[in-house]
């Protein structure tokens, strides 16, 4: 009799332990901590230090792996997350090619992916990827409108010859056509290039009114320096991929005058106090720069903080339907993502739907100018949706 009771007690304890283990929220994070995209991945990893130990009462287990800026490694990481770690959510990767690679695994395993690069997503039942950066077409339209306001008519495109660069070329071609701009030269370079003399000479020879540089992180400094060394004195525009003070530190005075669309977090202090996302942006900036020093913020690092803000909204909703560690919970997370409204993050306000996995509206766009090593807000508060 005693042994039977003891066995029942042990069984009950094991059952309770299993429930506790399954209640743990497991988040797999694939970041580019080495390789050409490390200037994006490193601040993202540093931002994970701001996460709490629990979300909606559930203990959080973060599993962070380096994909070395390699899409194949990002796929391996993602498969490990879903097979070995039974991840509830996948975060990453830092660059567009890695996001595309992970998206395949996310769809196959029916696991929500919060992407840290602006890959276009179709939405729909088979799409489990939700980007946290602003979509390229949204930023491209804002940039084309700014060029028109600046009396630009002829533009030269000088950008990365990979996923991010090609996305911008496609989007800006459409935005330029709509805005009445003419693209007079298209030159590409690799993220690993250290000089672009030939491309810069061709751009200058095309005699554009302005140049659009497409790169990410501090890599955007090199082509601007090369252009100025080859005699370019006209306006230079960048994309939101250049939203990092590392760009200014690497490029120095050569970066002055550059204009770019960006996420509001870069100029959190300059935002309208009534902005719905200024409190989130200021929270991130204050906490991150307390750890890493003034001016250490990047919009890339803020994506990792925004992932936390999204999960803080959707995990309590999903937990009412199922426990972490189960397919039902993963489905509930996705359903919550597509139904929760006005999720304020440091980059704007998200409204994902079943047919729209991009989420942002014009409130997530500000126009900045680099002046004396700082980003200056050019267009005031973000526009209304």
C-alpha positions, 0 to 999 in steps of 0.5 A: 500500500505504501509503495503504491502511494509512493509510486503515485506521488513520484508519478504526480511529481514527474507529471508536474515537472513535465508541465513546468518544463512545457510551460517554458517559452523557448525562443531560437535566435539566429544572428549574424555575429560574424561575417559582413553583417556582424555590424547588424547582428552584434547590437541585436545580441546586445539588445537581448540583454534587456529581455526579462526572465519571464514573459506573461509569467512564463520563463523565457529560454533564449538560444542564440546561435551565430549564422556567420552571415551565411544563409546556409548556416541560418537554415541549419540553426533554424532546423536545430531550433525546431527539431532539437529545442522545440522552439516556440518562436524563431528570431532572425536572421540579421540580413535579408538572405538569412531571413529568406532561408529561415522563412522556409523552415518556419513555414515547414514547422509552422513556427512564427518567425520574427525577422530582423531584416525587411524581407517582403512577405506574401502573407496568407496561410502558408507564411509564418514570417513577420518582419520587424523592420519597415518594408522596403517599398514603404521606405522607398516611396518616402525617399522618392517623395523626398527627392522630388521635394529636393528638386532631384530628377535624375538618380544613379543607383549604387547598391549591394548586389544581393538580396537587400540591394535587389529589393531596393532596386526593384522597389525604387524603380517602381517608386521612381517611375511613380514620382517621375524620377529617372534612374540613369545608372545602376551599379552594384558591389558586394558586401565584402568589397573594400573599394568601388573605384570603377563603379564610382567613376561610372556613377559620376560619369552618368551625371545624375542629380543625386546618388542612392547608396544601398548597403547596411550598417557601416558598409554604407560609408565606403561607397560614399567615401569613394564617390567623394574621392572621385569628385562627386559633390552632389546629394547622396541618399541612403536607405534605412539599412544605414541607420547606425552611428557606426556609419558615421564613425567609420565615414567621419566627415564624409558622411555629412549631408547624407539623407535617409529614411529610417526608423524613429528609434534613432531620434527618439528624443526628437519625436513628438511627445504625443507619439504612441511609440516614443515611450517604447523608443525612449525605454530602449534607448535609455536602457541600451545606452546605459549599458553601452554608452551614449550614441550606441543605439542602432535601429538594428539592435532595436529590432530585438527589443521590438521582438520582446514588445511583440511577444509581451502582447501576444504571449498572454493571448496565446497562453489562454489557449495552449501551453508553450512547447505545443503546436497549438501554442505556436498556432495561437501565437500566429493567430494573436499576431494577426489579430492584435492591433496597434502594437507599439514598438520602438520603430512605429506601430504594427498591425499585422493581419492574415493577408499583411505580414508587413505591419507598418504604416507611414508612422514608422518612417522619419527622414534624417540628415547626417550633420556633424556626426549626428542624425537630425530629424528632418521631417518632424513627427512621423505621418499619420497612417 
